[in-house]
Amino acid sequence: MFAYVGSFNYAGAEGITVCEYDAENGCVTPRKLLSPRTNAGSLTVKDGRLYSTDEQIITCPDGGGGVLCLESDPVSGELTEKSHTFTMASNTSGVTFDKTGKYMVVTHFAIGMPTIKVTQGEDGAWHSEKVFPDTITNLYRMNEDGTPGKLCDVLHHSNATAPKPSFIHKAFLAPDGSCFAYGNLGADRIGFFKIDYENEKLVPLFETPCKAGSGPRHLIFHPTLPYLYLNYERNGVVSKFRWSEESCVWEEDVQLPVGDAELGPRDNQSEILINADGRQLYDVLRGLGRLYVMDIDPETGSLRCVQSLETESKAVRGAAFSPDGNYLLLACNDTENVVSYRILENGTLEKAAVSEKITHPAAIAFL
């Protein structure tokens, strides 16, 4: 069993580190840095292949980031690059596959520089306004060899649908596969879309506004209940929404217990996960270096915080469950290591292992 740790740094590309994974103690041991030019902000596994975002502003003459498709050697864990697809927008940030596995959805956290648009009003006066470039979500048809094929459609998240610049980390597939949802950090909204398979198009469904200035970041669907949970970059709560393909309605907020600390502008949340049986939710408040465990009511979906842990890192950028579900692993970007927590029978955590140095880890995947 190999663990792959993608590294991310605003200053430039870092690569992917192949690691040995010890299922007995949850320890990750780095062995070799691969794909060093890749700024691997997120990793996704499908059919034994690893897909990595290359979160760049410009990596080709036409600009934009990219997605790499890589195959792993089952003996050494070494990766072979099968394709590098340029996605035509800044900061490619998320890869999600549809229910059939035949289509790939790619999102962008597009941090583009605004331009100034100058117009003349009916009164003859000139006016200027700041105009941000569109953020896009791409739909690719997959080739039989697992590489991304034809770019079928592009969904624009522009000022027409968002009054502020759109920043989207990732699209999340609903448990029934009917649609995708995403948090739009810049526009303070949750958005939903689906795939029109006959025409190979992305079809926007609706948007749900969130509290102004909250910065919706990541969301997670409950595996069996009709709820999704959302965390924020600029708000210390986890929100519960009741969702369907027609609507997404806020029901309640759970305030994260932070003690005497006051949340500052960079004390933001990052990862949010639910275990396979849907009993616990795990949320990271990276700015304060805290990890929360919340019980989920099996009937109402309501959350109750049962554990708050101090982490050594204040820049956790990624988290993942081990394949057997026994450990929760955190990619700690500032302390440059991966920390493993054993998941106890009641869902609470205890620290189990800390890896050796891994340069600026941001994402974890297993093959």
N, C-alpha and C positions, 0 to 999 in steps of 0.2 A: 504494500500500500504506500503510495506516494502522496504527499501534500505539496501543492504548488502555491507559492506565495508571490502575488503580484506586487511590485513596488511602484510607488507614485511619488513624484516630487514636482512642485511647481517650477523648480529651476531647470528641469530637464528629465529625459528618459532614464529609467533605472533598471528595468528588466523583470524577469520571472525567475525565482529561485526554486529549484527542485529540492525537496526535503524528504527524508525518511520519516515515516509516522509510526510511532509505537502505540498501538491500541491499548496496551496494558496500563500505561500511565499518561497517555495523551500528549507525550512529548514530541515536538517537531524539531528535527535536526537538519540544518541546512547543509547541502552537499555541493551544489554547483549553480552559478548564475547563468541563465540562458536568456536569449533574445534581449541583449542589453540595451538595444535602442528603443525598446518598448516602454512607454509610460503606462503601466498596467494598472489602471484604477479599479477595474472590476474583472472577474473571471466567471465563466459559465461553463458547465460540463454537459455534454449531450452525446449519447451513443459512443462513449469512450473517447471523445475528442474534447480538447480544451479550446475555448474561445476567449480571447483576451481583447479588451478595448485598448486602443493606443490613444490615450487622452492627450492629444496635441492640439495646438492652435493651427499650425501649418506643418504638414508633413509631405506635401506634394505640390507641384506648381500651381494647381488650382485651389489650394488651401484645404483645410479640414483634417480631421483625425481619421482613425481607421479601426478595423476589426481584424484580428489574426485568427486563423484556424490552425491548430497545432495537433499533431499526433504524438502520443507518448510511447516510448519503448517500454514494454512491460517488465524488462529485466533491469535496465539502468535508470529508467525514469526520464531519460533525455527526450527533449522535444524536437520534432521536425516540423518546420513551418510549411503548411500546404498552400496557404494563400494569405494575402494581405490586401484587404478591401478598403479603399479610401471612401469615406462616407460623406464627404462634401460639406461638413459643418464642424465648427470648433468644438473641441473637448468631447469627443465620443465617450459616453459615460455608462451605457447599459446595453446588454444583449439579452433578449428574451425570445424563447421559441413558442410557437402556437401549439394548440392541442394535437395537431396532426404531426408536428415535427417537420413539416415541409416548408415552413416559412419562418423567417427570422425578423424580429423587430429590433431596431437600433435607435436608441435615444441619445440626445446631446445636451450636455450642460454648457450651452454655448455662451462663453464669455467674450462676446464680440465688442469692439469699440463702437460707440454710437457715432452717428454723423449728424450734422446740423442741416435741417431742411428749412429753406427760406421761402415764404409765400407772401403774396400781396392780398390784403383783404379788400372787400367791396368799398371801404372808405378810402382806399388808396394807400393805407399805412402798411408798412412791411413788418412781418412777424417771423420769428425763428422758433423752431422747436427741436428738441433732441429726439432722434429717431434711432431705435435699436434694430439690429438685424434680426431676422426671424430665427427661431429655434426650430429644428425639424426632427421628425421621427420617420425613419425609413422602413420600408417593407421589402425584404428580399425573398425571392424564391430560392430554395436550397437545391444544389446539385446532388446527384446521387452519391458522390464521394464525400459529402459533408461540407463542402466549401460553399460559401454564399454565391448565388448565381445572379440572375437578372434582378436589377432594381425595379420593382413593380410600381411602387408609389411612394410619394413623399407627403407627409402631413405637416403643414406649416402652423406653428404656434406663434402667431403674430399679434400685432396690436389690434387686429380685427377681433380677436378672441380674448385678448388680455390687455388691460390698460397699462401694464408695466412690462418690462422685458421678461421673457420666459426663460427659466432655468429648470431643466428636468433631469433628474438623476437616472431614473429607470422606469420602464413599464412593467407592471406586475400582472401576471395572468390569473384570472379568476379561477377558483377551484373547479368549476364546471366547464372551463375553457371557452365560455361564451364571449368574453370581452377582456379588455386590458384596462388597468387604471394606473394613474401616475399622479404624483404630487408636483405641482408647478410652483417652485419656490419663489420665483420672481413675481408671479401674478396672484399669489395667495389663493390658489384654487386646487381642487382635485378634478382631474379630467378622465373621461372614459371614452374608449373607442373600440371598434370591432373590425374584423376583416370580412370584406365582401369577397368570398372565395371565387364566385363566378367571374367577377371582373378584376380580381386581384387588386383591390383598393382598400385603403384605410378609411373607415367611416366614423367620423366624430359622433358621439352619442349625446353627451351633455357635460356640463361643468358644474361643480358645487363650490360656492365661495367659502373660504375659511376666514378666520379673524384677520383683519388688515394688519400687515406687518409681521405675521406669525411665521412665514416662510415654511410651508409644508415641505418636508423632506422625503422620508421613506414611509411606505405603508405596507401592511401585510394583511392578507385575507385569512380569516379563520378557516380551517380545513373543512368544517361541517356546518357551522352556524352562519346565518346571513349577515355577518358583521365584518368590517375591516377596521384596522387600527392604524392611526397616523401619528407620526412624531414630527417635530418642528425644529428648525434651526434657530428661531428667535422666540421660542415660547416653551416654558418648562412643563408642558403637559403632554399626555397621550390621549388622543381623542378616539372615541368609538362612534362609528357610523353604521347604520343599517343600509345595506345596499341591495340593488337588483339591477337588471339590465336597463331599467327605465329611470331609476333614481338612486340618489345616495344622500341620506338624511342624517345629520348630526344628532346624536342622542345624549352623550355625556363626555365630560373631561375628567381625567384623573391627574391631579397635581403631583408632580414628582417631589418626594421629600428631599429637600436640600439642606435642612437644618438652618443654621444662621447665615448661610451663604446668600449673596445677592447675585442673581443672574445678570451677567454683563452681555454685551453684544456678541462676543465670541464664545459664550458658554452654551454652545449648541449641542443638540442631540445628533447622533449619527445612525447607528444600526438599530433595527427592530426585527425580532424573530419570534416565531411561535413554534413550539415543539410539535412533533408529528401527531400526537394524540390530542392536541389542542387544549391542554390543561394549563400551560404556563406561557406567558409572554416575557421576553427578555429585551430590555431597552438600555441603550448606552447614552449617557449624558457626558459627552467627551470633554467639553470645556471645563467641567468640574472634576473630571476623572472618577465617574461613578457608573456602576452597573446595577440595574434594578431587575428583580424577579417579581412578577405579578401573577397571582392565581387568576384564572378565568372562570367565572361562574358558568357551569355547563348548560344552564337554561337561558339566562339573560345575557350572557357574554360580558357582564360587567367585570371590571378589573379591581383587584385588591393587592396593594404592594405588600409583599411578605419578606423581602430582603433587599438591603441596600449595601453594596460593597464598594469600598474604596479601591480604585485601580491606580497603578503607578503611572499610567499614561493619561495625558490630557489631550490626546489626539488619536483616539481609536478611529480608524477609517474603515475597518471591515470586520465582519464576524461570520462564523460558520459553525454548524454542528458537525461533529465527526460522523462518519458513515454509519456507525452503530448507534448513534444518538446518545452516547455516554458522556461526551465532552462538548463544551462550548469553547471555541477558540477565538481570541481577539487579535487583530492585526494592529499593533501599536506603533504608529508612524513616528512619534517623537522619541520613544525609548528604543526603537529599532529592534523589536523582538515580537514573538508570538507568545501569548500567555494562554495557557489551557486551564479550564475550570471543570472539575468533575461535577456532573449533574447527579444529585442525590435522588433517592426514591420519591421524595416529596417535591422535587423540582428545584429546590434551592441548590446553591453552588458552593463548592470549596475549591480553593486554588490548588492546582495539581502540578503544573510544570511551567517553566519559562525557557524559551529557546535561547540559543546563542544569537549573536547579532545577525540580523537580516536587514539590509538597507531599506529604510522607509517603507515598511510593509503596509499594504492597503487592501488586499483582497486575499482570500484563502479558498482553495478548491481541492478536491480529492479525486484521484484516479487510481 
